[in-house]
């Protein structure tokens, strides 16, 4: 009976509350996530058109393209391409091109960054109490798409599918991040009030 009650609780729709005023700490995190997304998106425009194509040989966790990236004049673009070099495979076939230049991160990563900003922005104005079930559910489409592509040579995802699944995952992660920041802010405020009461 307890198991059934727990399952039912997990499957309940998350409660959504409108905030009386924007949540400032979450707003600050939103600005940071937005700046990251915009930096990654506009970096191809800070480089001469048609000069960045990293091919399909990149590997996650290694610096594969230091020679190409070292020739970028813009410090902003260089920073984002270098961050992509370490944290993303940067395969051209799995990336979008802007200004005839490959983006610093693949389509899925760029979509996660966009979704992250959207999810955090939502939490500036509303509070959503997500449980672990809904967080996992939001990650499942990306997990299925990426794992299937990894395990089966016959399946190759598309950048559109990577965009959609990455954005869903990013939004859920952004909401979860906003919720965590909101909870920490609440705990901090309660501790401050308790401390003030003790001092009185």
N, C-alpha and C positions, 0 to 999 in steps of 0.2 A: 504493500500500500504506500509506504514511504517512497519507494522507487518511482511509482506511478506519479505521485505528487511532485517529485523532483523533476521528472520528465515534463510534466504539464507546465511547471514553472519555467523550465528552460524554453519551452515552445511558445510561451506567452509573448505577444507583441511588445516591443520595448515602449515604455512610457515616454511621452514627449511633453516637455514643459517649456513654455515661452519665458524667457528671462525678462525681468522688469527693466533692466538696462544691459548694455553690452558688457560682456565679461572681459575686463582689461587684460589679465594675464594670457587668456586664450587669444585675444586680439593680437597681442605681441607675437605669439607663436604663429598665428596666421600670417602676419607680415613677413616673418622669417621664411615660412614655407612658400609663400607667394614669390618672394625675392629669389629663392632657390629655383623655383619652376621657371620664372621669367629669365633668370640668368642662363639656365640650360637651354631654354627655347630660343633666345635671341643671340646666343653666342655665334651661330652660323652667319649672322648678319654683321658680326664684328670682324669677320675674316673675308679676304677677297673671294668673290664668287668663284665656285668651281675648283677650289684648292684643297678641300678636305674630303677624301674618300678613303676610308681605312681598310677597305676590303673585308674578307670574311674569315680571317685567321686569328682574330683576337680571342683572348682567354681571360676569364674573370680572375681578379686577384694578382695580376702581373702587369708590369708596365711594358706593353707591347709597342707603343707608338711614340716613345719619347723623342725620337728624331723629328717626326712630323710636328709634334706638339711644340717642341722647342723653337720652331720657326714661326710660330704664331706671334704677331706683334702685340695684339691686345692682351693686357694682363687678365682681364675678366674672362675672355674666351679661353686663354691658356689655362686658367684655374679650373674652369668647368670641363674642358677636354681632358685635363690631367686627372681630375676626380673621376671622370668616366673611364679613363684608361685603367685605373686601379679597381673600380667597383663594377664595371660592366664589360661584357665581351666586345661591345662596340662593332658588332658585325653589320656591315653595310646593308645586307639583304634584310636585316631585321630592324632597320632604323629608318626614320623619316629624313628627307633631305629638305632643307630650307636654304634659300639663296644659292641653290645648287651645291650646298655643302652638307655633309652628313652631320646630324645632330650629335652632341657629345655623349648622349645616352640612347640606348635602344628604345624602340616604340613602347615596350612594356614598362620600362623604367620611367620614361617621360610621362606616361599615363598615370603611373603610381604617384608621381610628384604632383600632377594636376589634381588627381583625386584627393590626395592628402590635403592640399590647400582648400579644396571644396569642403571636405569633411570638417576641417578645423574651423573654417568660416561659419559653417552651420552652427557649430557649438558656441560661437560667440553670442548668438542670439537665442538659441534654444538649448535645452538640456535633454539628452537622450540617454536613458539608462540601458546600455547594451549589456547582455550577458555573454558568456563565452560561446554559446551556441551560435548567436547571430554574427559574432566576429569570425568564427570558423566558416560559417556559411558564406560570408562575403569573400573569403580567401579561396573557397573551393573551386570556382570557375577558373581562376588563374592557375591553381595547383593542377587541375585536371589537364588544362591546355598545355602547360609547360612540361608536366611529367610525361604525357602522351607523346609529345614531340621528342623528348629525351630518349624514351624507351623504344619507340617504333620509327624506323627509318622511313616507313611508308607514309607517315603523317608529318606534314609541315604546316604549322600554323600560318596565319596571315597577319600583317601588321594591324589590320582592322580588328581582328579578334584579340590580338595582344593589347590594343588600345582599350577595348571595352573591358576585358578581364582585369587589366591593370588598373583602370579607373575605378572599377567596383571595389577592388582590394584597397586602393588608396583612400577612397571615401570612408570605408569601414575603419581603416587604421587611423584616419584623421579624426573620426568621431570618437574612437577609443582614446586617442591621445588627448583630445579636448576634455573628455570625461575625467581622465586621470588628473589633468591640470586643475580642473574644477574641484575635484575632491581634495587635492593637496592645498588649494587655496582656502577651501572651507576648513580643513584641519588647522592650517596656519592661523586663520582668523579666530577659530575657537580657542586655540592655545593663547593667542594674544589677549583675548577677552578674559580667560581664566587668570592669566598673569596679572592683568590690570585689577581684577577683583581681589586677588590676594594682596596686592600692594596697597589697596584701600583698607 
